[in-house]
Amino acid sequence: NGTVLSTAKAKASMHGLKLMAYEGGIDTFGSASVAAKRAAMLDPRIKDIMTRYLNVWYSKGGHQFNWYTLGARSFNSPYGTWSIAENIRNYNEPKVVAFRAVRDANIGNGN
């Protein structure tokens, strides 16, 4: 719901700073259920989760959001699924589609 973000934004503003995210993103770190985590990252429903995640960030006053891994990396790993794609040549993976939708909507410009 962004309550923590609103508090962080207020603190940043109090000091004349912008709220920025360093190494942000949706992740699944850990060795348990790697196959299920991979499936979740490739499930079309992750697009809505990721879009909502970024929309809350910007609606609560977030400024620059640095996605941890903007490129591609295997989701079949216990080391997480930070990247927005598993296959850099597949522009239709759900996280890629969500990233492009938020980017193209210019959400957050001017914060």
N, C-alpha and C positions, 0 to 999 in steps of 0.2 A: 504493500500500500504506500510505500515511500516515506513513512514517518521518519525513519532514520535519515533519509536523504534530506528531508526538510530541516531537520535539526543540524545536519552537517552544512547545509547551504547557509543557514542562519549564522553559524559560527564562522564560516568562511567570509561571508559578507561583513560581519562585525570587524574583521581584520583587513577588509579591503581586498579579499582574494576571491578568485573564481573557484567553483567546485569542479574538480577534475578527477577522472578515474584513471588510475595507472594499473595496467594489467587486469582489465575488466573482462567479463564474459561469463557464459554459462559453462559449468564444468562438471565432470563426473569422476574425479580422481579417486583411485582405490582399486584394489585387485578383485573385489567382489562383483560378480555379475557383469563382467566386461561385455559379453555378447548382448545383454539386455540394454546396457548403457549405449552401446554402438547403435542398436536398433532405435533407441529413443532419439538419438541425434539425427538419424536419417528419416524418422517418422515425420510426415507432413505437419503434424500438430506442433512440432517444435518451432515452426515458423511463427505461429501466433504467440507462443510463450516468449520467444526472443523479441518480437516486435513490441509486446507489452512491456517487457523488461526495459528496453531502450526508451519507449515512450514515457514510462514512469521516471526514468532518469532525467530526461529533458523537461518534463512537466514540473518536476520538483526543483528546477533551477540548475540542474547539472550542465556543465559547459562541455569541455572536451572529454570524450570517452575513448580511451585507447584500448581497443580490443586486443587481448593478449597475443593471439596468433591470427592475423588477418588472412594468412595463406591456408595451405592444406597440410593435413597431417592425419595419419591413420587414426580412426576412432576405435580400432581394435587394440586397445592398450590400457594397462592399469594406470598409466600416467596422465590420464585425462583426455578430454575432448574439447580443449580450448579453441581450436581452430574453427573457422567458419565453414570449412569444407574438408572432406576426406579426399576428394579427387579434384584437383585444381582445374581440370577441364570440364567438369560437370557444373554448369552454371545454374542448374535447376535443383541443386540440393537445398533443402528447406532453410537452413541457416544462411546460405548465400542469398536466397530470395528475400528473406527477412531483412538482412543487412542492406541490400539494394533498395528495398521499399522505404526504409527509414531514411537512408541517405538521400534518395531521390525526392522525398517529401520535404527536404530541408528542415526537418524538425530539429530544433535546438539552435538554429542560426540566430546570432545576435545575443545569446545568453552571456 
